[in-house]
Amino acid sequence: MKTKQCLIVYASMSGNTEEMARNIGVGIQDSGVAVEIKDILEADTFELQNYNGILLGAYTWDNGSLPDEFLDFYEEMDSLDLTGKIAAAFGSCDSFYQDRGKAVDTLMEKLTERGADVVLDGLKIDLAPTPAEKEQCIQYGRAFVEKLIKSND
């Protein structure tokens, strides 16, 4: 079996989505898989092709939009073929808004459209993760690795 590697790319304004990314990363590493975690401003869309597992994280902005800093990356994804990649999406949100966590849904749709196999439901956590929600993020990372290892062994 080839070594599996994951990439987590996230956009975070208040630090909540970054905290989710780091905890998901802990779950992935605990499961014995290498993971690289990058802020959206440091990531190159084409890097997605170099990883078996892809997780995208974004907070939901305004009335259900992706954050501005994610828009170029999102549009550049149109040139990628992510067939054979295992993927998922996550993000912090706010139940106050009608379109709670819509950015997570938008990212999952894009991953699916580009051919990735989205293997988990989007993880949406309101505002800052509580200790229990941090554990939920770690478990999400572990569940992602289980799906990754089962894929194309």
C-alpha positions as CSV (number, residue, x, y, z in Angstrom):
1,M,0.0,0.0,0.0
2,K,1.3,3.4,-0.9
3,T,1.6,6.0,1.9
4,K,-1.5,8.0,2.3
5,Q,-1.2,11.8,2.8
6,C,-3.8,14.4,3.6
7,L,-4.0,18.1,3.0
8,I,-6.2,20.4,5.1
9,V,-6.8,23.9,3.6
10,Y,-8.8,26.3,5.6
11,A,-9.9,30.0,5.8
12,S,-10.4,31.4,9.3
13,M,-11.1,34.9,10.4
14,S,-11.7,34.5,14.2
15,G,-9.6,31.4,14.6
16,N,-12.5,29.0,15.0
17,T,-12.1,27.2,11.7
18,E,-8.4,27.1,12.2
19,E,-8.9,25.4,15.5
20,M,-11.2,22.9,13.8
21,A,-8.5,22.2,11.2
22,R,-5.8,21.6,13.8
23,N,-8.0,19.2,15.8
24,I,-9.0,17.3,12.6
25,G,-5.3,17.2,11.9
26,V,-4.7,15.6,15.3
27,G,-7.2,12.9,14.5
28,I,-5.5,12.2,11.2
29,Q,-2.0,12.1,12.7
30,D,-3.2,9.9,15.6
31,S,-4.4,7.4,12.9
32,G,-0.9,7.2,11.4
33,V,-1.4,9.3,8.3
34,A,0.7,12.3,7.4
35,V,-1.2,15.6,7.2
36,E,-0.3,19.1,6.1
37,I,-2.4,22.0,7.3
38,K,-2.4,25.3,5.3
39,D,-4.1,28.6,5.6
40,I,-6.0,29.3,2.3
41,L,-3.6,32.3,1.7
42,E,-0.6,29.9,1.7
43,A,-2.2,27.2,-0.4
44,D,-2.0,26.5,-4.2
45,T,-5.1,24.9,-5.7
46,F,-3.0,22.6,-7.8
47,E,-1.5,21.1,-4.6
48,L,-4.7,19.2,-4.1
49,Q,-3.7,16.8,-6.8
50,N,-0.7,15.7,-4.8
51,Y,-2.7,14.2,-1.8
52,N,-4.9,11.2,-1.4
53,G,-7.1,13.0,1.1
54,I,-8.4,16.5,0.9
55,L,-10.2,18.5,3.6
56,L,-11.4,22.0,2.9
57,G,-12.6,24.3,5.8
58,A,-14.2,27.6,5.6
59,Y,-16.4,29.8,7.8
60,T,-19.7,30.9,6.3
61,W,-19.7,34.6,5.6
62,D,-22.6,37.0,5.3
63,N,-25.7,35.2,4.1
64,G,-24.2,31.9,3.2
65,S,-21.2,32.9,1.2
66,L,-17.7,31.6,1.1
67,P,-15.2,34.0,2.6
68,D,-13.6,36.4,0.1
69,E,-10.1,34.9,0.7
70,F,-11.5,31.5,-0.5
71,L,-13.0,32.7,-3.8
72,D,-9.9,32.5,-6.1
73,F,-9.0,29.1,-4.8
74,Y,-12.6,27.9,-5.3
75,E,-12.7,29.2,-8.9
76,E,-9.3,27.7,-9.7
77,M,-10.6,24.3,-8.6
78,D,-12.6,24.3,-11.9
79,S,-9.4,23.3,-13.7
80,L,-8.8,20.2,-11.5
81,D,-9.7,16.6,-11.9
82,L,-9.9,15.2,-8.3
83,T,-11.1,11.7,-9.4
84,G,-9.8,9.1,-7.0
85,K,-9.3,11.7,-4.2
86,I,-11.1,11.2,-0.8
87,A,-12.5,14.5,0.5
88,A,-14.6,16.2,3.1
89,A,-15.4,19.7,4.3
90,F,-15.8,21.5,7.6
91,G,-16.3,25.0,9.0
92,S,-17.4,27.2,11.8
93,C,-20.8,28.7,11.5
94,D,-23.5,30.6,13.4
95,S,-27.0,29.3,14.0
96,F,-28.2,32.9,14.1
97,Y,-28.1,32.9,10.2
98,Q,-30.7,31.1,8.1
99,D,-28.0,29.5,5.8
100,R,-26.0,28.0,8.7
101,G,-22.7,26.6,7.4
102,K,-23.6,27.0,3.8
103,A,-19.9,27.5,2.9
104,V,-19.3,23.9,4.0
105,D,-22.1,22.7,1.6
106,T,-20.6,24.8,-1.2
107,L,-17.2,23.3,-0.7
108,M,-18.6,19.7,-0.7
109,E,-20.5,20.4,-3.9
110,K,-17.4,21.7,-5.6
111,L,-15.3,18.7,-4.4
112,T,-18.0,16.3,-5.8
113,E,-18.3,18.3,-9.0
114,R,-14.5,17.9,-9.5
115,G,-14.7,14.2,-9.1
116,A,-13.6,13.7,-5.5
117,D,-15.3,11.1,-3.4
118,V,-16.8,13.1,-0.4
119,V,-16.9,10.4,2.3
120,L,-18.2,12.2,5.3
121,D,-21.0,14.7,6.0
122,G,-19.8,18.2,6.4
123,L,-18.7,19.1,9.9
124,K,-20.3,22.3,11.1
125,I,-19.6,23.8,14.5
126,D,-21.2,26.9,15.9
127,L,-18.6,29.6,16.7
128,A,-15.6,28.4,18.9
129,P,-15.4,24.7,19.4
130,T,-16.2,23.5,23.0
131,P,-14.0,20.8,24.5
132,A,-16.5,18.2,23.4
133,E,-16.6,19.7,19.8
134,K,-12.8,19.6,19.7
135,E,-13.0,15.9,20.4
136,Q,-15.6,15.7,17.7
137,C,-13.1,17.3,15.3
138,I,-10.5,14.7,16.3
139,Q,-13.0,11.9,15.7
140,Y,-13.8,13.4,12.3
141,G,-10.1,13.2,11.4
142,R,-10.0,9.6,12.5
143,A,-13.2,8.7,10.6
144,F,-11.7,10.4,7.5
145,V,-8.6,8.2,7.7
146,E,-10.7,5.1,8.0
147,K,-12.4,6.0,4.8
148,L,-9.1,6.9,3.2
149,I,-7.5,3.6,4.1
150,K,-10.5,1.6,2.8
151,S,-10.4,3.4,-0.5
152,N,-8.4,2.0,-3.4
153,D,-6.1,-0.2,-1.2
